[in-house]
Amino acid sequence: MAVAGILSAVYFGITKTVWAVTGEFTRLGGHILELFGVDISDWAYFKLIHMEGTTFTRTDGWIVWGMFIGALLMVLFSNNFKIRMPRQKRRLFQGLIGGFVAGFGARMALGCNLAAFFTGVPQFSLHSWIFIVATAVGTFGGAKIVNTSWWKGKPVLQKGNTASIVKERKQIQPYIGAVLALAYALLIIYFYAAGKNMLGTAALFGAAFGILIERGQICFTSAFRDLWISGRATMTKAITLGMGVSSIVTLIIILVNGMDPVTKMAAPSTLIGGLLFGVGIVMAGGCETGMMYRLMEGQVIFLPVFIGNIAGATVLAYGWDHLGIYNALVKMGKPINLIEVMGPAWALISTLVLLAAGFLIAVIWQKNYRFGVGFKKGETKHVH
């Protein structure tokens, strides 16, 4: 997470944009609508996020595809790709619904676990802190939902009580990974040789981000869900540390280059979007980053999650002006940046203090509630 934080700061310094994915998911939804003859030229949300070009001619597009490819490379090099179907087919539908809710909420808040969270905090945008708190509450609610019997379904008894013999897979995948890596490297070289430097940079950084999230098994869902279910805070602490490192490096880049930080709207939509996002990612079983590398591992359940993300974001784009979401929940908001309000020094100090407080809370939580909410360490409860 620390390396990801540094890379995201450097990527901002080069491209003046942040590491994000759901904005491109929304554009993909717009392009799909266009394929079916839908005129989206007057949709305000698509004007806001810009629909110029295609997903293969935009830097945000290559961040997304680069992440998929980077994650897939690591899976192949580890000989770990395997088609995995969920034991309960209902999980496919649940993943679709969870992805839809998460995608809708993310775009309502103008960012997901990246732009409104991990890369939002180092940009010193106030909306990120609102989103984080809302996501925490949402994931708590989501954890309650997925632990209900109607969500889990009935347990299925299967014949046999012995472990199945796992045959060792042939070491073919690493060779496929090597060929894919070579082809992708040639593509990046082509981008730079053709003068498409931003596309080359996005493709390069996208792959790096994909490698990191797969190797670190980085999922923002687990950062919160594990706190509520098992008290485990490993991912929470890692993400907090990564944002702290990124905040320092990002501020240096902003000051040295005289750049303006990326600031999003702080409004009721940020709070509501964060709540929906938190609920959705737990229902889906993973956030956007978790979904991406798990899908590359062959976990089929995350294909409907991906489709749901795109669908939810696209429905939000329609509702932005057609259903009055902007006027009701966004218009009264304001983009607030801590650097402008406090100055660079105090903005950094305040951010680091809040992150340190979050890290300390996670440590204490894990120590005292290691076995779930309501169970202190060393305590046992009997069920009658």
C-alpha positions as CSV (number, residue, x, y, z in Angstrom):
1,M,0.0,0.0,0.0
2,A,2.9,2.3,0.7
3,V,4.3,1.7,-2.8
4,A,0.9,2.1,-4.3
5,G,0.6,5.5,-2.5
6,I,3.9,6.7,-3.9
7,L,3.1,5.5,-7.4
8,S,-0.3,7.2,-7.3
9,A,1.3,10.5,-6.2
10,V,3.9,10.2,-9.0
11,Y,1.2,9.4,-11.5
12,F,-0.7,12.6,-10.4
13,G,2.5,14.6,-10.9
14,I,2.9,13.3,-14.5
15,T,-0.7,13.3,-15.7
16,K,-2.4,15.8,-13.4
17,T,-5.1,13.2,-12.7
18,V,-5.6,10.6,-10.1
19,W,-5.7,6.8,-9.9
20,A,-9.3,5.9,-10.4
21,V,-11.5,3.3,-12.1
22,T,-15.3,3.9,-11.8
23,G,-15.3,7.0,-13.9
24,E,-14.1,4.8,-16.8
25,F,-16.7,2.2,-15.8
26,T,-19.3,4.9,-16.3
27,R,-17.9,5.9,-19.7
28,L,-18.0,2.2,-20.7
29,G,-21.7,2.2,-19.8
30,G,-22.2,5.3,-22.0
31,H,-20.5,3.7,-24.9
32,I,-22.7,0.6,-24.5
33,L,-25.8,2.8,-24.6
34,E,-24.5,4.4,-27.8
35,L,-24.0,1.0,-29.4
36,F,-27.7,0.4,-28.9
37,G,-28.6,3.8,-30.4
38,V,-29.2,5.8,-27.2
39,D,-28.4,9.5,-27.6
40,I,-26.4,10.5,-24.5
41,S,-25.2,13.8,-25.8
42,D,-27.4,15.8,-23.5
43,W,-26.7,13.8,-20.3
44,A,-25.1,16.2,-17.9
45,Y,-23.1,13.5,-16.1
46,F,-21.4,12.3,-19.3
47,K,-20.5,15.9,-20.0
48,L,-19.0,16.2,-16.5
49,I,-16.7,13.1,-16.9
50,H,-16.0,13.7,-20.6
51,M,-16.7,11.1,-23.2
52,E,-14.1,12.0,-25.8
53,G,-12.5,9.1,-27.7
54,T,-12.8,5.5,-26.7
55,T,-11.6,3.5,-23.7
56,F,-8.5,2.7,-25.7
57,T,-7.6,6.3,-26.4
58,R,-8.1,7.6,-22.9
59,T,-5.6,7.5,-20.0
60,D,-8.3,6.4,-17.6
61,G,-9.1,3.6,-20.0
62,W,-5.5,2.3,-19.9
63,I,-5.4,2.6,-16.1
64,V,-8.3,0.2,-16.0
65,W,-7.1,-2.3,-18.6
66,G,-3.5,-2.0,-17.3
67,M,-4.8,-3.0,-13.9
68,F,-6.6,-6.0,-15.3
69,I,-3.5,-7.1,-17.3
70,G,-1.0,-6.5,-14.4
71,A,-3.1,-8.6,-12.1
72,L,-3.5,-11.3,-14.7
73,L,0.2,-11.4,-15.2
74,M,0.8,-12.1,-11.5
75,V,-1.8,-14.7,-11.5
76,L,-0.3,-16.5,-14.5
77,F,3.2,-16.2,-13.2
78,S,2.0,-17.9,-10.0
79,N,0.2,-20.6,-12.0
80,N,-2.9,-19.6,-10.1
81,F,-5.5,-19.1,-12.7
82,K,-8.5,-21.4,-12.3
83,I,-12.2,-21.0,-13.2
84,R,-13.9,-20.9,-9.9
85,M,-17.7,-21.1,-9.7
86,P,-19.5,-20.1,-6.5
87,R,-21.1,-23.1,-4.8
88,Q,-24.4,-21.3,-4.5
89,K,-25.6,-20.0,-7.8
90,R,-27.6,-17.3,-5.9
91,R,-24.2,-15.6,-5.3
92,L,-24.0,-14.6,-9.0
93,F,-27.2,-12.6,-8.6
94,Q,-26.1,-11.2,-5.2
95,G,-22.8,-10.2,-6.8
96,L,-24.7,-8.4,-9.6
97,I,-26.9,-6.5,-7.1
98,G,-24.0,-5.6,-4.9
99,G,-22.0,-4.4,-7.8
100,F,-24.9,-2.3,-9.0
101,V,-25.4,-0.7,-5.6
102,A,-21.6,0.0,-5.2
103,G,-21.4,1.4,-8.7
104,F,-24.4,3.7,-8.2
105,G,-23.1,4.9,-4.9
106,A,-19.5,5.4,-6.1
107,R,-20.5,7.7,-8.9
108,M,-23.0,9.6,-6.8
109,A,-20.0,10.4,-4.6
110,L,-17.9,11.2,-7.7
111,G,-15.4,8.5,-6.7
112,C,-14.9,5.0,-5.4
113,N,-12.4,3.5,-3.0
114,L,-9.7,5.1,-5.0
115,A,-10.7,8.6,-6.2
116,A,-12.9,9.3,-3.1
117,F,-10.8,7.4,-0.7
118,F,-7.2,6.2,-1.3
119,T,-6.2,8.9,-3.8
120,G,-8.7,11.5,-2.5
121,V,-7.3,11.9,1.0
122,P,-3.7,12.7,-0.4
123,Q,-5.3,15.3,-2.6
124,F,-6.6,16.9,0.7
125,S,-10.2,17.0,-0.6
126,L,-12.7,17.2,2.2
127,H,-15.2,15.0,0.4
128,S,-12.9,12.0,0.9
129,W,-13.3,12.1,4.7
130,I,-17.0,12.2,4.4
131,F,-16.9,9.3,2.0
132,I,-14.6,7.2,4.3
133,V,-16.9,7.7,7.3
134,A,-20.0,6.9,5.2
135,T,-18.3,3.8,3.7
136,A,-17.4,2.5,7.2
137,V,-21.1,2.8,8.3
138,G,-22.3,1.3,5.0
139,T,-20.0,-1.7,5.3
140,F,-21.2,-2.3,8.9
141,G,-24.8,-2.4,7.5
142,G,-23.6,-4.6,4.7
143,A,-22.0,-7.1,7.1
144,K,-25.3,-7.3,8.9
145,I,-27.1,-8.0,5.7
146,V,-24.8,-10.8,4.4
147,N,-24.9,-12.5,7.8
148,T,-28.7,-13.0,7.7
149,S,-30.1,-16.5,6.9
150,W,-32.1,-15.2,3.9
151,W,-28.9,-13.9,2.3
152,K,-26.8,-16.9,3.1
153,G,-29.4,-19.4,2.0
154,K,-29.8,-22.9,3.3
155,P,-26.7,-25.0,4.0
156,V,-26.1,-27.7,1.5
157,L,-24.9,-31.2,2.7
158,Q,-22.6,-33.0,0.3
159,K,-21.8,-36.6,0.2
160,G,-18.3,-37.6,1.5
161,N,-16.2,-36.3,4.2
162,T,-12.7,-36.7,2.8
163,A,-10.6,-34.0,1.1
164,S,-10.4,-34.4,-2.6
165,I,-7.1,-35.0,-4.2
166,V,-5.8,-31.9,-5.9
167,K,-3.8,-32.7,-9.1
168,E,-0.8,-30.4,-9.7
169,R,-1.4,-28.2,-12.6
170,K,1.1,-28.1,-15.4
171,Q,3.4,-25.1,-15.4
172,I,2.0,-23.7,-18.6
173,Q,0.5,-20.5,-17.2
174,P,3.9,-18.8,-16.5
175,Y,4.8,-19.1,-20.2
176,I,1.5,-17.6,-21.2
177,G,2.2,-14.8,-18.8
178,A,5.6,-14.2,-20.3
179,V,4.1,-13.9,-23.8
180,L,1.4,-11.5,-22.5
181,A,4.0,-9.4,-20.6
182,L,6.1,-9.1,-23.8
183,A,3.1,-8.1,-25.9
184,Y,2.0,-5.5,-23.3
185,A,5.6,-4.1,-23.1
186,L,5.6,-3.8,-26.8
187,L,2.3,-1.9,-26.7
188,I,3.7,0.5,-24.1
189,I,6.8,1.0,-26.3
190,Y,4.5,1.7,-29.3
191,F,2.6,4.3,-27.4
192,Y,5.8,6.2,-26.5
193,A,7.3,5.8,-30.0
194,A,4.0,7.1,-31.5
195,G,4.1,10.2,-29.3
196,K,1.2,9.0,-27.2
197,N,3.1,9.5,-24.0
198,M,0.1,9.8,-21.7
199,L,-1.3,6.6,-22.9
200,G,2.0,4.8,-22.5
201,T,2.3,6.3,-18.9
202,A,-1.2,5.2,-18.0
203,A,-0.7,1.7,-19.4
204,L,2.6,1.4,-17.5
205,F,1.2,2.7,-14.2
206,G,-2.0,0.7,-14.6
207,A,0.0,-2.5,-14.9
208,A,2.0,-1.5,-11.8
209,F,-1.2,-0.9,-9.8
210,G,-2.6,-4.2,-11.0
211,I,0.6,-6.0,-9.9
212,L,0.4,-4.4,-6.5
213,I,-3.2,-5.1,-5.8
214,E,-2.9,-8.8,-6.8
215,R,0.4,-9.4,-4.9
216,G,-0.9,-7.6,-1.8
217,Q,-4.5,-8.9,-2.2
218,I,-5.6,-5.4,-1.6
219,C,-9.3,-5.1,-1.1
220,F,-10.9,-2.1,0.6
221,T,-13.9,-4.2,1.5
222,S,-11.9,-6.4,3.8
223,A,-10.4,-3.2,5.4
224,F,-13.9,-2.5,6.9
225,R,-15.8,-5.8,6.7
226,D,-13.0,-7.7,8.6
227,L,-13.3,-5.2,11.4
228,W,-17.0,-5.9,11.9
229,I,-16.9,-9.6,11.4
230,S,-13.6,-10.8,12.8
231,G,-11.9,-7.8,14.3
232,R,-9.0,-8.2,11.9
233,A,-7.4,-4.9,11.0
234,T,-4.4,-5.8,8.8
235,M,-5.8,-4.3,5.6
236,T,-7.2,-1.3,7.5
237,K,-3.7,-0.4,8.9
238,A,-2.1,-1.0,5.5
239,I,-4.4,1.3,3.7
240,T,-4.0,4.0,6.3
241,L,-0.3,3.8,6.1
242,G,-0.4,4.0,2.3
243,M,-2.5,7.1,2.4
244,G,-0.1,8.7,4.9
245,V,2.9,8.1,2.6
246,S,0.9,9.2,-0.4
247,S,-0.2,12.4,1.3
248,I,3.4,13.4,2.0
249,V,4.7,12.7,-1.5
250,T,1.6,14.3,-3.1
251,L,2.0,17.5,-1.2
252,I,5.7,17.7,-2.2
253,I,4.7,17.2,-5.9
254,I,2.0,19.9,-5.6
255,L,4.3,22.5,-4.0
256,V,7.3,21.8,-6.2
257,N,5.3,21.9,-9.5
258,G,2.8,24.5,-8.5
259,M,-0.1,22.1,-9.2
260,D,-3.7,22.3,-8.2
261,P,-4.9,19.4,-6.2
262,V,-7.9,17.4,-7.5
263,T,-10.9,18.5,-5.4
264,K,-14.4,16.9,-5.6
265,M,-17.8,18.2,-4.3
266,A,-18.5,17.7,-0.6
267,A,-22.3,17.4,-0.5
268,P,-25.1,15.2,0.8
269,S,-24.5,13.0,-2.3
270,T,-21.0,12.2,-0.9
271,L,-22.5,10.9,2.3
272,I,-25.3,8.9,0.7
273,G,-23.0,7.6,-2.1
274,G,-20.5,6.4,0.5
275,L,-23.2,4.6,2.5
276,L,-24.5,2.9,-0.7
277,F,-20.9,2.0,-1.7
278,G,-20.2,0.5,1.6
279,V,-23.3,-1.7,1.6
280,G,-22.7,-2.6,-2.0
281,I,-19.1,-3.8,-1.8
282,V,-19.9,-6.1,1.1
283,M,-22.9,-7.5,-0.7
284,A,-20.7,-8.0,-3.8
285,G,-17.9,-9.5,-1.8
286,G,-15.3,-7.0,-3.0
287,C,-14.6,-3.4,-4.0
288,E,-13.4,-2.3,-7.4
289,T,-9.8,-3.2,-6.8
290,G,-10.7,-6.5,-5.2
291,M,-13.1,-7.3,-8.0
292,M,-10.5,-6.7,-10.6
293,Y,-7.7,-9.1,-9.4
294,R,-10.2,-11.8,-8.2
295,L,-11.8,-11.8,-11.7
296,M,-8.4,-12.3,-13.2
297,E,-7.9,-15.2,-10.8
298,G,-10.9,-16.9,-12.5
299,Q,-13.5,-16.2,-9.8
300,V,-16.6,-16.1,-12.0
301,I,-18.7,-14.4,-9.3
302,F,-16.9,-11.2,-9.9
303,L,-18.0,-11.0,-13.6
304,P,-21.6,-10.0,-12.6
305,V,-20.0,-7.7,-10.0
306,F,-18.1,-5.9,-12.8
307,I,-21.3,-5.8,-14.9
308,G,-23.3,-4.5,-12.0
309,N,-20.7,-1.8,-11.3
310,I,-21.0,-0.5,-14.9
311,A,-24.8,-0.8,-14.8
312,G,-25.1,1.0,-11.5
313,A,-22.8,3.8,-12.6
314,T,-24.7,4.2,-15.8
315,V,-28.1,4.4,-14.1
316,L,-26.7,7.1,-11.8
317,A,-25.5,9.0,-14.9
318,Y,-29.1,9.0,-16.1
319,G,-30.6,10.0,-12.8
320,W,-28.0,12.8,-12.3
321,D,-30.2,15.2,-14.3
322,H,-33.2,13.2,-15.5
323,L,-34.3,12.2,-12.0
324,G,-33.1,15.4,-10.3
325,I,-30.2,13.8,-8.2
326,Y,-27.9,16.7,-8.9
327,N,-30.4,19.4,-7.9
328,A,-31.5,17.5,-4.8
329,L,-28.2,16.1,-3.4
330,V,-25.2,17.8,-5.1
331,K,-26.0,21.3,-6.1
332,M,-25.8,22.8,-2.6
333,G,-22.4,21.2,-2.1
334,K,-19.0,22.8,-2.5
335,P,-15.5,21.6,-3.4
336,I,-13.4,22.1,-0.3
337,N,-9.7,21.5,-0.2
338,L,-7.8,21.5,3.1
339,I,-4.8,23.2,1.5
340,E,-6.9,26.2,0.6
341,V,-8.6,26.3,4.0
342,M,-5.6,25.7,6.3
343,G,-2.5,26.1,4.1
344,P,-0.2,23.3,3.1
345,A,1.5,22.6,6.4
346,W,-1.6,22.4,8.5
347,A,-3.4,20.5,5.8
348,L,-0.7,17.8,5.9
349,I,-0.5,17.8,9.7
350,S,-4.3,17.5,10.1
351,T,-4.4,14.7,7.5
352,L,-1.5,12.7,9.2
353,V,-3.1,13.2,12.6
354,L,-6.4,11.8,11.4
355,L,-4.7,8.9,9.7
356,A,-2.6,8.2,12.8
357,A,-5.8,8.3,14.9
358,G,-7.5,5.8,12.5
359,F,-4.4,3.5,12.6
360,L,-4.4,3.6,16.4
361,I,-8.2,2.8,16.6
362,A,-7.6,-0.1,14.2
363,V,-4.9,-1.4,16.5
364,I,-7.0,-1.1,19.6
365,W,-10.0,-2.6,17.8
366,Q,-8.1,-5.6,16.7
367,K,-6.6,-6.2,20.1
368,N,-10.0,-6.0,22.0
369,Y,-12.5,-7.3,19.4
370,R,-10.4,-9.9,17.6
371,F,-13.4,-12.3,17.3
372,G,-16.1,-9.8,16.0
373,V,-18.2,-7.0,17.3
374,G,-19.3,-7.7,20.9
375,F,-16.6,-10.3,21.6
376,K,-13.7,-9.0,23.4
377,K,-10.4,-10.9,23.2
378,G,-10.4,-13.9,25.6
379,E,-14.1,-13.7,26.1
380,T,-16.5,-16.6,25.2
381,K,-20.2,-16.5,24.7
382,H,-22.5,-19.6,24.8
383,V,-25.3,-20.0,22.5
384,H,-28.3,-21.9,23.9
